Amino acid sequence: MTESPRVSVIVPFFNRQQYLPACVEALLAQDDVGGAVEIIMVDNRSTDASASVIGRYPQLTLLREETPGVYAARNAGIRRARAPVVAFTDADCVADRAWLRSVCDGMREPGVAILIGDCWYPAGASRALTLLAAYENAKAEYVVTRCAPAYHFAYANNMAVRASVFEQVGPFREWERAADTELVHRLAAKRPDLRLAYLRGMRVTHLEFLRVRDRLRRLSLYTRTNSQVASFRELGASQRAGVLLHLLRGRRRARRPAGRETRGPGSGPQSG
């Protein structure tokens, strides 16, 4: 009998052949998580050689979803997944070696149902984009740890969800965008005893962006589409100032001499 996986990883893709080798190689090189990992790649009607790239890796499960849309593809993967924890990333992302180990560690707490983590950009990214990444990560951590659920959001390029969440509240809405945030809000409404958590050690590198202006355009789009989630609230000016303070405090902690630093869970400098 085939061993039941501890984690299922779902990666949707559409015409991403240039990024897929790096994405897949990173997933196959993950640190041991104490059990099997299944990797489900979902082709959302690609017209390039993406499916052929995946065909080089017999360790992977390849599905094809004819309904257009990234969330339809993710839902196809969810229907096939066999593990109690489902992790999501995108075809243009490279997961750190400890990504899945961090997911498993984060899910040891029974009250945690959804995890998100750090997203960085490639070494060739502009300095401005690197600084923006630091702000984005600080904002996500600040919102999850310090703000009311109405402000919570998620991003499925670096996200993990207990399979039981989909059983209890249903799959992703098959929207064009923002269905990851909508899932977080639906869970908060139906199961307020369960929560979203943020893990710095759960890191991916997003290969698509090298310039800050391109990323800012995408962030502006996310802001508009999150507004379709009726319960979602965007941060105000004072809360954004709190994010900057949170970021600066984190940087000061990261610069402390090793002999004077007190480490707690999740502490330590971020890396890109």
Backbone as JSON, one array per atom type, in Angstrom:
{
  "sequence": "MTESPRVSVIVPFFNRQQYLPACVEALLAQDDVGGAVEIIMVDNRSTDASASVIGRYPQLTLLREETPGVYAARNAGIRRARAPVVAFTDADCVADRAWLRSVCDGMREPGVAILIGDCWYPAGASRALTLLAAYENAKAEYVVTRCAPAYHFAYANNMAVRASVFEQVGPFREWERAADTELVHRLAAKRPDLRLAYLRGMRVTHLEFLRVRDRLRRLSLYTRTNSQVASFRELGASQRAGVLLHLLRGRRRARRPAGRETRGPGSGPQSG",
  "N": [[0.85, -1.2, 0.0], [0.55, 2.23, -0.82], [2.29, 4.77, 0.92], [0.54, 7.07, 2.94], [0.54, 10.54, 2.31], [2.16, 13.15, 4.21], [2.02, 15.81, 3.64], [0.42, 17.56, 1.03], [1.35, 19.18, -1.9], [0.33, 21.76, -3.97], [0.53, 23.05, -7.18], [-0.49, 25.28, -9.44], [-0.42, 25.95, -12.99], [0.06, 27.97, -15.9], [1.3, 28.27, -18.97], [4.09, 28.48, -18.11], [6.68, 27.53, -18.63], [9.32, 28.48, -18.53], [9.85, 28.97, -15.86], [9.21, 26.68, -14.44], [11.15, 24.46, -14.12], [12.94, 25.39, -12.04], [11.12, 25.81, -9.96], [10.08, 23.19, -9.54], [12.41, 21.67, -8.97], [13.18, 22.82, -6.55], [11.05, 22.04, -4.91], [11.39, 19.28, -4.91], [13.7, 19.08, -3.51], [13.25, 19.52, -0.84], [13.67, 19.75, 2.74], [13.53, 16.96, 5.01], [10.33, 15.99, 6.17], [9.35, 14.18, 7.89], [7.68, 12.32, 6.78], [5.83, 11.22, 3.85], [5.64, 13.26, 0.87], [3.39, 14.57, -1.43], [3.34, 15.91, -4.67], [1.42, 17.91, -6.59], [0.85, 18.96, -9.72], [-0.91, 21.26, -11.62], [-2.12, 21.73, -14.71], [-3.39, 24.43, -16.3], [-4.65, 24.6, -18.92], [-2.39, 25.15, -20.59], [-0.52, 26.38, -23.4], [2.06, 26.23, -24.17], [5.22, 24.52, -23.67], [4.93, 23.63, -21.08], [3.65, 21.36, -19.82], [5.2, 19.3, -20.84], [7.62, 19.8, -19.59], [6.96, 19.14, -16.92], [6.5, 16.46, -17.35], [9.02, 15.34, -17.3], [9.54, 14.59, -14.76], [8.96, 11.96, -12.93], [8.14, 11.73, -10.32], [6.12, 13.47, -9.82], [2.62, 14.36, -9.74], [0.55, 14.95, -12.41], [-2.08, 16.97, -13.38], [-4.81, 18.09, -15.43], [-6.71, 20.94, -15.78], [-9.58, 22.12, -17.2], [-11.27, 24.27, -16.83], [-10.87, 27.68, -16.98], [-8.66, 29.66, -14.95], [-6.87, 30.35, -12.0], [-7.72, 29.56, -9.45], [-9.64, 27.64, -9.97], [-7.92, 25.68, -10.92], [-6.41, 25.21, -8.62], [-8.42, 24.16, -6.99], [-8.94, 21.78, -8.34], [-6.59, 20.42, -7.75], [-6.91, 20.22, -4.97], [-9.07, 18.46, -4.78], [-7.82, 16.12, -5.53], [-5.82, 15.78, -3.66], [-4.33, 14.01, -0.9], [-3.35, 14.37, 1.65], [-3.36, 15.53, 5.13], [-2.63, 18.16, 5.34], [-2.47, 20.85, 3.13], [-0.37, 22.44, 0.96], [0.38, 25.42, -0.83], [1.93, 26.83, -3.67], [3.25, 28.87, -6.35], [3.95, 28.45, -9.88], [5.97, 30.14, -10.69], [7.53, 30.5, -8.49], [10.08, 29.8, -6.07], [10.62, 27.61, -3.54], [12.13, 27.8, -0.32], [14.48, 25.46, 1.14], [13.61, 24.66, 3.66], [10.92, 25.07, 3.62], [8.56, 23.32, 3.58], [9.04, 21.94, 5.94], [8.76, 24.0, 7.78], [6.05, 24.52, 7.39], [4.9, 22.12, 8.4], [5.78, 22.25, 11.06], [4.44, 24.59, 11.86], [1.8, 23.77, 11.75], [1.52, 22.12, 13.89], [0.3, 23.24, 16.06], [-2.9, 22.98, 17.24], [-4.94, 24.93, 16.92], [-4.28, 26.43, 14.72], [-5.14, 26.94, 11.41], [-4.66, 27.94, 8.87], [-1.75, 28.95, 7.15], [0.56, 31.53, 6.31], [3.54, 32.95, 4.78], [6.88, 34.37, 4.4], [7.64, 36.21, 1.45], [9.98, 36.7, -1.08], [12.23, 38.23, -3.48], [14.18, 37.66, -6.52], [17.86, 37.47, -6.57], [18.75, 39.27, -8.45], [16.94, 41.34, -8.35], [15.8, 44.76, -8.1], [17.1, 47.2, -5.76], [15.11, 48.75, -4.65], [12.9, 47.06, -4.94], [13.62, 44.97, -3.25], [13.5, 46.27, -0.79], [10.79, 46.85, -0.78], [9.79, 44.25, -0.61], [10.58, 43.58, 2.0], [8.94, 45.35, 3.41], [6.38, 44.39, 2.62], [6.39, 41.81, 3.76], [6.67, 42.47, 6.46], [4.26, 43.82, 6.8], [2.38, 41.73, 6.37], [2.98, 40.05, 8.55], [2.48, 41.8, 10.68], [-0.29, 42.38, 10.34], [-1.44, 39.83, 10.66], [-0.64, 39.12, 13.26], [-1.35, 41.27, 14.92], [-3.68, 42.58, 14.21], [-7.29, 42.84, 13.88], [-9.47, 40.17, 12.7], [-10.85, 41.17, 10.45], [-9.0, 42.54, 8.92], [-7.34, 40.66, 7.92], [-5.54, 38.81, 5.42], [-4.53, 36.73, 2.63], [-2.2, 34.87, 0.55], [-1.89, 32.81, -2.13], [0.48, 31.96, -3.28], [2.21, 31.3, -1.35], [1.22, 29.54, 0.96], [-0.54, 27.53, 3.33], [-2.97, 25.11, 4.18], [-5.16, 23.41, 6.35], [-6.56, 20.33, 5.35], [-9.05, 19.75, 6.35], [-10.28, 22.22, 6.57], [-11.2, 22.86, 3.98], [-13.05, 20.82, 3.77], [-14.9, 21.61, 5.66], [-15.68, 24.31, 5.16], [-15.7, 24.59, 2.44], [-14.29, 24.78, -0.96], [-11.89, 26.98, -2.65], [-13.34, 30.04, -3.8], [-14.05, 30.39, -7.2], [-12.83, 32.74, -8.35], [-11.27, 35.45, -10.22], [-9.22, 36.7, -8.81], [-8.17, 37.11, -5.34], [-9.45, 35.07, -3.95], [-8.07, 33.62, -2.05], [-7.82, 35.34, 0.15], [-10.56, 35.6, 0.63], [-11.19, 33.0, 1.48], [-9.91, 32.91, 3.97], [-11.48, 34.78, 5.36], [-13.99, 33.59, 5.22], [-13.52, 31.3, 6.73], [-13.0, 32.5, 9.23], [-15.53, 33.49, 9.82], [-17.1, 31.18, 10.01], [-15.69, 29.37, 11.6], [-14.56, 30.57, 14.16], [-12.89, 29.71, 16.13], [-10.64, 28.75, 14.99], [-7.54, 29.75, 13.42], [-5.58, 32.07, 11.44], [-2.09, 32.06, 10.8], [1.26, 33.41, 10.83], [4.43, 32.71, 9.46], [7.81, 33.32, 9.54], [9.84, 31.62, 8.7], [8.76, 30.22, 6.64], [9.33, 30.4, 3.58], [9.36, 31.75, 0.27], [10.73, 32.46, -2.98], [9.85, 34.79, -5.33], [9.95, 34.62, -8.65], [9.06, 36.13, -10.79], [9.14, 38.92, -10.63], [11.29, 41.73, -10.98], [11.52, 44.43, -10.92], [10.46, 47.28, -9.08], [8.26, 48.83, -9.89], [6.7, 47.15, -11.44], [5.85, 45.28, -9.57], [4.4, 46.96, -7.85], [2.24, 47.66, -9.45], [0.9, 45.2, -9.53], [0.3, 44.89, -6.8], [-1.47, 47.01, -6.44], [-3.59, 46.07, -7.92], [-4.31, 43.84, -6.36], [-5.21, 45.15, -4.07], [-7.54, 46.37, -5.03], [-9.05, 44.11, -5.79], [-9.3, 42.66, -3.43], [-11.24, 44.08, -2.21], [-13.65, 43.03, -2.98], [-14.27, 41.14, -1.16], [-16.53, 41.17, 1.26], [-16.21, 41.5, 4.03], [-13.65, 42.39, 4.36], [-11.1, 44.66, 5.43], [-8.98, 47.35, 4.68], [-5.72, 48.48, 5.76], [-5.4, 51.48, 7.69], [-3.87, 54.8, 7.76], [-2.52, 55.18, 10.23], [-2.15, 52.54, 11.02], [-0.49, 51.62, 8.98], [1.76, 53.06, 9.58], [2.37, 51.74, 11.9], [3.16, 49.3, 10.81], [5.59, 50.03, 9.57], [7.07, 50.69, 11.83], [7.13, 48.21, 13.06], [8.65, 46.83, 11.15], [11.12, 48.23, 11.32], [11.84, 47.69, 13.97], [12.18, 44.93, 13.79], [14.42, 44.83, 12.1], [16.34, 46.02, 13.72], [16.52, 44.11, 15.75], [17.6, 42.04, 14.26], [20.15, 42.97, 13.8], [21.47, 42.84, 16.21], [24.3, 41.97, 18.29], [25.46, 38.58, 18.43], [25.93, 37.53, 20.99], [24.3, 39.01, 22.61], [21.77, 38.64, 21.9], [18.48, 37.47, 22.36], [16.8, 34.68, 21.52], [13.66, 33.7, 20.3], [10.77, 31.69, 19.42], [10.64, 31.56, 15.92], [12.37, 33.7, 15.64], [15.16, 35.71, 14.49], [17.19, 36.85, 11.71], [15.67, 37.85, 8.65], [15.97, 36.46, 5.37], [16.74, 36.82, 1.95]],
  "CA": [[0.0, 0.0, 0.0], [1.32, 3.47, -0.88], [2.26, 5.55, 2.15], [-0.25, 8.3, 2.9], [1.44, 11.68, 2.45], [1.97, 14.07, 5.32], [1.69, 17.1, 3.02], [0.19, 17.65, -0.41], [1.72, 20.48, -2.46], [-0.42, 22.02, -5.21], [1.11, 24.12, -7.99], [-1.18, 25.5, -10.72], [0.42, 26.66, -13.95], [-0.41, 28.3, -17.25], [2.39, 28.81, -19.79], [5.18, 28.85, -17.21], [7.77, 26.6, -18.84], [10.61, 29.06, -18.17], [10.02, 28.97, -14.41], [8.85, 25.39, -13.82], [12.26, 23.64, -13.61], [13.42, 25.88, -10.74], [10.06, 25.55, -8.98], [10.0, 21.76, -9.24], [13.64, 21.22, -8.34], [13.14, 23.27, -5.15], [10.09, 21.21, -4.18], [11.95, 17.94, -4.76], [14.88, 19.16, -2.62], [12.83, 19.96, 0.5], [14.11, 19.02, 3.93], [12.65, 15.88, 5.45], [9.21, 16.43, 7.01], [8.89, 13.06, 8.72], [6.64, 11.57, 6.07], [5.83, 11.41, 2.4], [5.1, 14.49, 0.3], [2.92, 14.44, -2.8], [3.38, 17.18, -5.39], [0.39, 17.88, -7.62], [0.97, 20.06, -10.67], [-2.19, 21.38, -12.34], [-2.01, 22.47, -15.97], [-4.63, 25.16, -16.56], [-4.79, 24.82, -20.36], [-1.18, 25.74, -21.17], [-0.29, 26.17, -24.82], [3.5, 26.1, -24.39], [5.76, 23.2, -23.33], [4.92, 23.44, -19.62], [3.31, 19.98, -19.46], [6.36, 18.47, -21.17], [8.6, 20.0, -18.5], [6.51, 18.34, -15.79], [6.64, 15.06, -17.72], [10.38, 14.86, -17.03], [9.66, 14.26, -13.34], [7.96, 10.92, -12.62], [7.7, 11.85, -8.92], [5.03, 14.43, -9.73], [1.3, 14.05, -10.29], [0.13, 16.0, -13.34], [-3.5, 17.06, -13.7], [-5.19, 19.17, -16.35], [-8.0, 21.55, -15.45], [-10.04, 22.84, -18.38], [-11.91, 25.53, -16.44], [-9.8, 28.67, -16.84], [-8.57, 30.36, -13.68], [-5.9, 29.71, -11.1], [-8.4, 28.93, -8.32], [-10.21, 26.39, -10.47], [-6.81, 24.74, -10.96], [-6.09, 24.81, -7.23], [-9.49, 23.28, -6.51], [-8.71, 20.46, -8.94], [-5.56, 19.79, -6.94], [-7.48, 19.9, -3.65], [-9.89, 17.24, -4.92], [-6.93, 14.97, -5.68], [-4.87, 15.71, -2.54], [-4.62, 12.97, 0.09], [-2.73, 14.67, 2.93], [-4.14, 16.38, 6.04], [-2.2, 19.54, 5.15], [-2.3, 21.17, 1.71], [0.47, 23.63, 0.79], [0.24, 26.02, -2.15], [2.83, 27.83, -4.2], [3.01, 29.1, -7.77], [4.97, 27.9, -10.77], [7.07, 31.09, -10.8], [8.11, 30.65, -7.16], [11.04, 28.8, -5.61], [10.5, 27.46, -2.09], [13.33, 27.48, 0.45], [14.57, 24.04, 1.51], [12.88, 24.41, 4.91], [9.54, 25.55, 3.46], [7.57, 22.34, 4.05], [9.29, 21.65, 7.36], [8.13, 25.09, 8.5], [4.6, 24.28, 7.33], [4.56, 21.04, 9.34], [5.98, 22.77, 12.42], [3.38, 25.54, 12.16], [0.52, 23.08, 11.9], [1.47, 21.33, 15.13], [-0.63, 23.89, 16.98], [-4.23, 22.6, 16.73], [-5.78, 26.06, 16.58], [-3.85, 27.03, 13.46], [-5.78, 26.28, 10.26], [-4.08, 28.47, 7.64], [-0.45, 29.58, 7.34], [1.24, 32.25, 5.23], [4.91, 33.22, 5.17], [7.67, 35.38, 3.71], [7.87, 36.18, 0.0], [11.11, 37.52, -1.47], [12.46, 38.35, -4.91], [15.49, 37.1, -6.88], [19.06, 38.24, -6.26], [18.88, 40.34, -9.44], [15.89, 42.35, -8.19], [16.29, 46.09, -7.72], [17.15, 47.51, -4.32], [13.78, 49.22, -4.25], [12.0, 45.9, -4.83], [14.01, 44.25, -2.03], [12.93, 47.01, 0.33], [9.34, 46.64, -0.81], [9.54, 42.91, -0.08], [10.7, 43.65, 3.46], [7.72, 45.99, 3.89], [5.26, 43.47, 2.41], [6.46, 40.75, 4.77], [6.37, 43.08, 7.77], [2.82, 44.09, 6.82], [1.65, 40.48, 6.56], [3.17, 39.6, 9.93], [1.79, 42.75, 11.55], [-1.73, 42.2, 10.21], [-1.85, 38.54, 11.22], [-0.37, 39.01, 14.69], [-1.78, 42.41, 15.72], [-4.93, 43.21, 13.74], [-8.52, 42.06, 13.93], [-9.65, 39.31, 11.51], [-11.34, 41.9, 9.29], [-7.85, 43.02, 8.15], [-6.51, 39.54, 7.5], [-5.5, 38.46, 4.0], [-3.64, 35.6, 2.34], [-1.7, 34.82, -0.82], [-1.74, 31.37, -2.36], [1.81, 31.56, -3.74], [2.92, 30.82, -0.16], [0.07, 29.34, 1.85], [-0.85, 26.14, 3.68], [-4.31, 25.01, 4.74], [-5.58, 22.07, 6.74], [-7.55, 19.78, 4.43], [-10.35, 19.81, 7.01], [-10.89, 23.53, 6.3], [-11.96, 22.74, 2.74], [-14.19, 19.95, 4.04], [-15.88, 22.29, 6.51], [-16.18, 25.58, 4.63], [-15.74, 24.54, 0.99], [-13.05, 25.11, -1.66], [-11.73, 28.38, -3.06], [-14.22, 30.62, -4.8], [-13.31, 30.39, -8.47], [-12.72, 34.11, -8.8], [-10.0, 35.72, -10.9], [-8.24, 37.01, -7.76], [-8.63, 37.38, -3.97], [-10.15, 33.94, -3.32], [-7.32, 33.19, -0.88], [-8.29, 36.19, 1.24], [-11.97, 35.25, 0.91], [-11.2, 31.76, 2.26], [-9.55, 33.28, 5.34], [-12.63, 35.45, 5.98], [-15.06, 32.59, 5.37], [-13.17, 30.47, 7.88], [-13.18, 33.3, 10.45], [-16.96, 33.61, 10.09], [-17.7, 29.88, 10.33], [-14.92, 28.68, 12.64], [-13.73, 31.58, 14.82], [-11.95, 29.04, 17.03], [-9.44, 28.46, 14.21], [-6.91, 31.03, 13.09], [-4.51, 32.28, 10.48], [-0.81, 32.34, 11.44], [2.34, 33.85, 9.95], [5.72, 32.1, 9.78], [8.93, 33.87, 8.78], [10.63, 30.55, 8.12], [8.02, 29.64, 5.51], [9.79, 31.39, 2.6], [9.49, 31.47, -1.16], [11.25, 33.55, -3.81], [8.95, 35.01, -6.47], [10.87, 34.88, -9.75], [8.46, 36.92, -11.86], [9.35, 40.36, -10.5], [12.64, 42.26, -10.79], [11.43, 45.88, -10.78], [9.45, 47.65, -8.09], [7.04, 49.36, -10.49], [5.86, 46.02, -11.86], [5.22, 44.72, -8.37], [3.41, 47.91, -7.34], [1.02, 47.51, -10.26], [0.19, 44.01, -9.07], [-0.24, 45.15, -5.46], [-2.64, 47.87, -6.61], [-4.67, 45.19, -8.38], [-4.74, 43.05, -5.21], [-5.98, 46.02, -3.19], [-8.87, 46.52, -5.61], [-9.8, 42.86, -5.82], [-9.65, 42.27, -2.06], [-12.44, 44.81, -1.8], [-14.85, 42.24, -3.26], [-14.56, 40.38, 0.07], [-17.33, 42.17, 1.96], [-15.75, 41.71, 5.41], [-12.24, 42.79, 4.38], [-10.77, 46.05, 5.69], [-7.59, 47.71, 4.39], [-5.09, 49.24, 6.82], [-5.4, 52.93, 7.63], [-2.56, 55.46, 7.8], [-1.84, 54.92, 11.5], [-1.74, 51.14, 11.04], [0.66, 51.49, 8.1], [2.89, 53.54, 10.36], [2.7, 50.64, 12.79], [3.91, 48.31, 10.02], [6.95, 50.53, 9.41], [7.73, 50.55, 13.13], [7.35, 46.77, 13.22], [9.76, 46.48, 10.28], [12.35, 48.79, 11.87], [12.19, 46.92, 15.17], [12.71, 43.64, 13.35], [15.76, 45.02, 11.58], [17.24, 46.26, 14.85], [16.76, 42.82, 16.39], [18.46, 41.24, 13.39], [21.52, 43.49, 13.85], [22.06, 42.69, 17.54], [25.39, 40.99, 18.39], [24.96, 37.24, 18.77], [26.01, 37.28, 22.42], [23.31, 39.79, 23.34], [20.43, 38.39, 21.33], [17.65, 36.41, 22.94], [15.99, 34.15, 20.42], [12.41, 33.01, 20.59], [10.23, 31.0, 18.23], [10.52, 32.36, 14.72], [13.25, 34.86, 15.64], [16.31, 35.62, 13.6], [17.08, 37.73, 10.56], [15.09, 37.35, 7.41], [16.91, 36.39, 4.26], [16.08, 36.83, 0.66]],
  "C": [[0.88, 1.25, 0.0], [1.16, 4.25, 0.42], [1.42, 6.8, 1.98], [0.66, 9.5, 3.11], [1.13, 12.51, 3.69], [1.53, 15.45, 4.81], [1.43, 16.89, 1.54], [0.55, 19.06, -0.85], [1.0, 20.63, -3.8], [0.17, 23.24, -5.9], [0.32, 24.25, -9.29], [-0.23, 26.18, -11.7], [-0.3, 26.86, -15.26], [0.74, 28.97, -17.98], [3.54, 29.34, -18.93], [6.42, 27.98, -17.41], [9.12, 27.16, -18.43], [10.89, 28.99, -16.67], [9.89, 27.58, -13.79], [10.05, 24.57, -13.36], [12.77, 24.09, -12.24], [12.4, 25.61, -9.65], [10.06, 24.09, -8.56], [11.24, 21.26, -8.52], [13.67, 21.63, -6.86], [12.18, 22.41, -4.34], [10.64, 19.8, -3.96], [13.14, 17.92, -3.8], [14.51, 19.61, -1.21], [13.43, 19.11, 1.6], [13.08, 17.98, 4.32], [11.57, 16.43, 6.39], [8.66, 15.3, 7.86], [7.78, 12.25, 8.09], [6.7, 11.88, 4.6], [5.22, 12.75, 2.03], [4.61, 14.18, -1.11], [2.87, 15.83, -3.44], [2.45, 17.07, -6.59], [0.5, 19.14, -8.47], [-0.3, 20.1, -11.52], [-2.03, 22.31, -13.53], [-3.36, 23.1, -16.28], [-4.69, 25.61, -18.03], [-3.59, 25.52, -20.98], [-1.1, 25.42, -22.65], [1.19, 26.1, -25.16], [3.94, 24.7, -23.97], [5.76, 22.92, -21.83], [4.65, 21.99, -19.21], [4.47, 19.03, -19.78], [7.45, 18.6, -20.12], [8.22, 19.12, -17.31], [6.67, 16.84, -16.09], [8.02, 14.49, -17.5], [10.54, 14.33, -15.6], [8.59, 13.22, -12.97], [7.45, 10.99, -11.19], [6.45, 12.71, -8.78], [3.72, 13.83, -10.25], [0.88, 15.22, -11.16], [-1.36, 15.88, -13.63], [-3.69, 18.14, -14.75], [-6.59, 19.65, -15.99], [-8.43, 22.45, -16.61], [-10.75, 24.15, -18.03], [-10.82, 26.58, -16.25], [-9.83, 29.36, -15.48], [-7.72, 29.61, -12.69], [-6.59, 29.02, -9.92], [-9.14, 27.67, -8.73], [-9.13, 25.31, -10.52], [-6.44, 24.28, -9.55], [-7.17, 23.88, -6.68], [-9.38, 21.88, -7.1], [-7.65, 19.71, -8.15], [-6.07, 19.38, -5.57], [-8.3, 18.61, -3.72], [-9.02, 15.99, -5.01], [-6.04, 14.75, -4.45], [-5.31, 14.7, -1.49], [-4.11, 13.29, 1.49], [-3.62, 15.53, 3.81], [-3.77, 17.85, 5.96], [-1.94, 19.75, 3.67], [-1.52, 22.48, 1.61], [0.36, 24.1, -0.65], [1.43, 26.92, -2.45], [2.54, 27.95, -5.69], [4.19, 28.62, -8.6], [6.15, 28.84, -10.96], [7.69, 31.41, -9.44], [9.05, 29.5, -6.84], [10.97, 28.75, -4.09], [11.86, 27.17, -1.46], [13.3, 26.02, 0.87], [13.72, 23.72, 2.73], [11.41, 24.78, 4.82], [8.53, 24.55, 4.03], [7.81, 21.95, 5.51], [8.66, 22.74, 8.22], [6.61, 24.94, 8.53], [4.2, 23.24, 8.36], [4.72, 21.49, 10.77], [4.84, 23.71, 12.8], [2.04, 24.89, 12.39], [0.46, 22.18, 13.13], [0.53, 21.94, 16.16], [-2.05, 23.65, 16.48], [-5.09, 23.76, 16.29], [-5.42, 26.75, 15.29], [-4.45, 26.25, 12.3], [-5.18, 26.7, 8.94], [-2.77, 29.16, 8.0], [-0.09, 30.39, 6.1], [2.64, 32.59, 5.72], [5.56, 34.29, 4.32], [7.73, 35.14, 2.21], [8.97, 37.17, -0.34], [11.24, 37.51, -2.98], [13.89, 37.93, -5.24], [16.66, 38.04, -6.56], [19.24, 39.4, -7.23], [17.83, 41.42, -9.33], [16.5, 43.68, -7.77], [16.28, 46.26, -6.21], [15.78, 47.95, -3.83], [12.81, 48.06, -4.07], [12.34, 45.09, -3.58], [13.45, 44.94, -0.8], [11.43, 46.86, 0.39], [8.99, 45.26, -0.27], [9.6, 42.89, 1.43], [9.44, 44.29, 4.06], [6.52, 45.06, 3.76], [5.23, 42.38, 3.48], [6.14, 41.28, 6.16], [4.87, 43.37, 7.89], [2.03, 42.81, 7.07], [1.77, 40.0, 8.0], [2.41, 40.5, 10.9], [0.28, 42.53, 11.52], [-2.18, 40.91, 10.89], [-1.7, 38.51, 12.73], [-0.99, 40.12, 15.52], [-3.13, 43.0, 15.34], [-6.11, 42.26, 13.85], [-8.7, 41.25, 12.65], [-10.15, 40.04, 10.28], [-10.21, 42.37, 8.38], [-7.01, 41.88, 7.57], [-6.62, 39.28, 6.0], [-4.56, 37.27, 3.83], [-3.2, 35.68, 0.89], [-1.28, 33.39, -1.09], [-0.42, 30.98, -3.03], [2.68, 31.1, -2.58], [1.91, 30.66, 0.97], [-0.09, 27.85, 2.14], [-2.17, 26.12, 4.44], [-4.56, 23.58, 5.19], [-6.66, 21.58, 5.77], [-8.96, 19.85, 5.03], [-11.05, 21.15, 6.82], [-11.74, 23.46, 5.04], [-13.18, 21.84, 2.92], [-15.3, 20.69, 4.78], [-16.47, 23.55, 5.89], [-16.21, 25.62, 3.11], [-14.43, 24.96, 0.36], [-12.92, 26.6, -1.9], [-12.9, 28.8, -3.95], [-13.43, 30.7, -6.11], [-13.38, 31.77, -9.11], [-11.42, 34.28, -9.58], [-8.9, 35.98, -9.88], [-8.97, 37.09, -6.41], [-9.37, 36.23, -3.31], [-9.38, 33.39, -2.13], [-7.7, 34.02, 0.34], [-9.73, 35.86, 1.63], [-12.06, 33.98, 1.74], [-10.88, 32.05, 3.72], [-10.74, 33.91, 6.05], [-13.8, 34.5, 6.16], [-14.78, 31.68, 6.57], [-13.4, 31.22, 9.19], [-14.65, 33.41, 10.83], [-17.56, 32.3, 10.57], [-16.99, 29.15, 11.45], [-14.0, 29.68, 13.34], [-12.74, 30.99, 15.82], [-10.64, 28.69, 16.32], [-8.84, 29.77, 13.71], [-5.87, 30.92, 11.97], [-3.23, 32.59, 11.25], [0.22, 32.69, 10.38], [3.65, 33.24, 10.41], [6.81, 32.72, 8.92], [9.72, 32.77, 8.08], [9.99, 29.87, 6.93], [8.23, 30.59, 4.31], [9.77, 30.87, 1.17], [10.11, 32.7, -1.83], [10.4, 33.62, -5.07], [9.79, 35.48, -7.66], [10.34, 35.89, -10.77], [8.89, 38.39, -11.82], [10.81, 40.71, -10.26], [12.62, 43.77, -10.54], [10.26, 46.25, -9.89], [8.17, 48.14, -8.76], [6.12, 48.24, -10.97], [5.13, 45.41, -10.67], [4.16, 45.66, -7.82], [2.12, 47.86, -8.15], [0.21, 46.31, -9.79], [-0.43, 44.22, -7.69], [-1.48, 46.04, -5.53], [-3.85, 47.04, -7.06], [-5.2, 44.36, -7.22], [-5.61, 43.9, -4.27], [-7.41, 46.19, -3.71], [-9.68, 45.23, -5.52], [-10.13, 42.36, -4.41], [-10.92, 42.95, -1.6], [-13.72, 44.05, -2.13], [-15.19, 41.28, -2.11], [-15.24, 41.35, 1.02], [-16.79, 42.49, 3.36], [-14.33, 42.24, 5.5], [-12.09, 44.29, 4.62], [-9.29, 46.28, 5.42], [-7.03, 48.54, 5.54], [-5.22, 50.74, 6.6], [-4.0, 53.48, 7.78], [-1.82, 55.13, 9.1], [-1.37, 53.47, 11.6], [-0.55, 50.9, 10.11], [1.92, 52.02, 8.78], [3.34, 52.47, 11.35], [3.48, 49.54, 12.08], [5.36, 48.74, 9.88], [7.72, 50.4, 10.72], [8.05, 49.09, 13.39], [8.53, 46.32, 12.38], [11.09, 46.98, 10.85], [12.79, 48.06, 13.13], [12.77, 45.57, 14.8], [14.12, 43.76, 12.82], [16.76, 45.28, 12.7], [17.54, 44.95, 15.58], [17.73, 41.98, 15.59], [19.91, 41.69, 13.44], [22.19, 43.33, 15.2], [23.23, 41.7, 17.52], [24.88, 39.67, 18.91], [24.95, 37.01, 20.27], [24.95, 37.99, 23.23], [21.89, 39.48, 22.9], [19.73, 37.24, 22.04], [16.7, 35.94, 21.86], [14.75, 33.45, 20.96], [11.93, 32.32, 19.36], [10.08, 31.96, 17.06], [11.45, 33.55, 14.67], [14.41, 34.65, 14.71], [16.1, 36.48, 12.38], [16.4, 37.06, 9.4], [16.16, 37.31, 6.35], [16.14, 36.38, 2.97], [16.82, 35.99, -0.31]]
}
